[in-house]
Amino acid sequence: MMNRTSTKDNQNTGCTFCRSHHRSLFASLNDEDIARIDRGKTCTRYKKGQVLFHEGTRPLGVFCVNSGRIKVYRVGMDGKEQITRISAAGDLLGYKALLSEHHYEQTAEAVDDCVVCFVAKEDFLSLLRPDSQFYMDLLKKVCEENSDMADKMTRMAQQSVRQRLALSLIMLKDTYGIESGTDGEIEINLTREDLANIVGTATESLIRLLNEFKKEEFIETKGRKIKVINPEGLIGASRK
């Protein structure tokens, strides 16, 4: 694991001025709660490869992604990473472990340079009033994520590697397009190993399938970057 020192921003980004605020669960907070969060949070710049939190450690708060992308993974019995998601601007990380009072079950690591805001446990828990919209939104998010994970596990068991890669590229295109605010051609910037760990296959098999998708003109590649140029073609490939 890369060992680098993160740096705190000289000035925290106010929640209401954050360009990702509308995507965050914090969007439903009232002015008083937002002011409380702004007073207590810290915003930190992480370099590519730096870890926000490690699997097996105890949570002290939650992380909200301001910009950049974070890979969330656990290490399997074979020592390989099993990436469960790529988080983008507006996503909230670590709240399930905090609420359940368990250790983190996964590790969160910066895929590229990013800014992440940290909200301490006490401040976050103060927001959880059963009559608040934030409480209801958080409960809904937990249910949706649990359902999505169950669906993903079912698909992984039933789909071919080609189908899983096509579906992963479609989802990653949406994730990487969040900050650009466009539905146009989006470059996915992941190592082949990370992408293979998302799909659940060997790196060699992934590279072979990417070459097939290039020949079918679904994607273009430049170095490690992948540009989706035919989303409809990928959607079709994910279904057959």
MOMO-V216603 format. One record per residue. N is the residue number from 0. RES is the residue in three letters. PHI is phi in whole degrees, 0 to 359 (NA if undefined). Layout:
n: {N N}
res: {RES RES}
phi: {PHI PHI}
This chain:
n: {0 1 2 3 4 5 6 7 8 9 10 11 12 13 14 15 16 17 18 19 20 21 22 23 24 25 26 27 28 29 30 31 32 33 34 35 36 37 38 39 40 41 42 43 44 45 46 47 48 49 50 51 52 53 54 55 56 57 58 59 60 61 62 63 64 65 66 67 68 69 70 71 72 73 74 75 76 77 78 79 80 81 82 83 84 85 86 87 88 89 90 91 92 93 94 95 96 97 98 99 100 101 102 103 104 105 106 107 108 109 110 111 112 113 114 115 116 117 118 119 120 121 122 123 124 125 126 127 128 129 130 131 132 133 134 135 136 137 138 139 140 141 142 143 144 145 146 147 148 149 150 151 152 153 154 155 156 157 158 159 160 161 162 163 164 165 166 167 168 169 170 171 172 173 174 175 176 177 178 179 180 181 182 183 184 185 186 187 188 189 190 191 192 193 194 195 196 197 198 199 200 201 202 203 204 205 206 207 208 209 210 211 212 213 214 215 216 217 218 219 220 221 222 223 224 225 226 227 228 229 230 231 232 233 234 235 236 237 238 239}
res: {MET MET ASN ARG THR SER THR LYS ASP ASN GLN ASN THR GLY CYS THR PHE CYS ARG SER HIS HIS ARG SER LEU PHE ALA SER LEU ASN ASP GLU ASP ILE ALA ARG ILE ASP ARG GLY LYS THR CYS THR ARG TYR LYS LYS GLY GLN VAL LEU PHE HIS GLU GLY THR ARG PRO LEU GLY VAL PHE CYS VAL ASN SER GLY ARG ILE LYS VAL TYR ARG VAL GLY MET ASP GLY LYS GLU GLN ILE THR ARG ILE SER ALA ALA GLY ASP LEU LEU GLY TYR LYS ALA LEU LEU SER GLU HIS HIS TYR GLU GLN THR ALA GLU ALA VAL ASP ASP CYS VAL VAL CYS PHE VAL ALA LYS GLU ASP PHE LEU SER LEU LEU ARG PRO ASP SER GLN PHE TYR MET ASP LEU LEU LYS LYS VAL CYS GLU GLU ASN SER ASP MET ALA ASP LYS MET THR ARG MET ALA GLN GLN SER VAL ARG GLN ARG LEU ALA LEU SER LEU ILE MET LEU LYS ASP THR TYR GLY ILE GLU SER GLY THR ASP GLY GLU ILE GLU ILE ASN LEU THR ARG GLU ASP LEU ALA ASN ILE VAL GLY THR ALA THR GLU SER LEU ILE ARG LEU LEU ASN GLU PHE LYS LYS GLU GLU PHE ILE GLU THR LYS GLY ARG LYS ILE LYS VAL ILE ASN PRO GLU GLY LEU ILE GLY ALA SER ARG LYS}
phi: {NA 289 243 232 262 283 234 283 294 295 219 293 275 297 305 289 262 288 291 260 302 294 269 275 298 290 296 269 286 279 300 294 292 298 297 295 296 298 292 260 280 234 251 232 269 249 276 308 96 282 257 281 208 256 304 95 264 271 287 247 174 236 241 244 282 274 205 90 228 234 264 246 209 236 264 282 298 274 85 268 289 242 282 262 194 246 268 232 307 98 283 251 239 89 283 293 296 295 291 275 59 251 288 301 267 220 249 243 225 293 279 218 301 209 240 228 263 250 246 296 308 298 293 293 295 293 277 273 260 305 266 265 293 299 301 293 295 294 299 296 296 299 296 296 293 295 293 298 295 296 297 297 296 294 296 300 284 258 265 285 298 300 296 295 294 301 294 297 295 296 293 292 300 295 297 286 273 298 286 284 66 225 259 284 289 246 269 265 249 226 292 296 294 297 295 297 290 290 286 86 211 284 300 297 293 299 300 298 290 298 296 297 295 294 296 276 61 274 222 232 231 217 65 273 280 240 249 278 251 219 301 298 297 294 301 297 294 284 252 214}
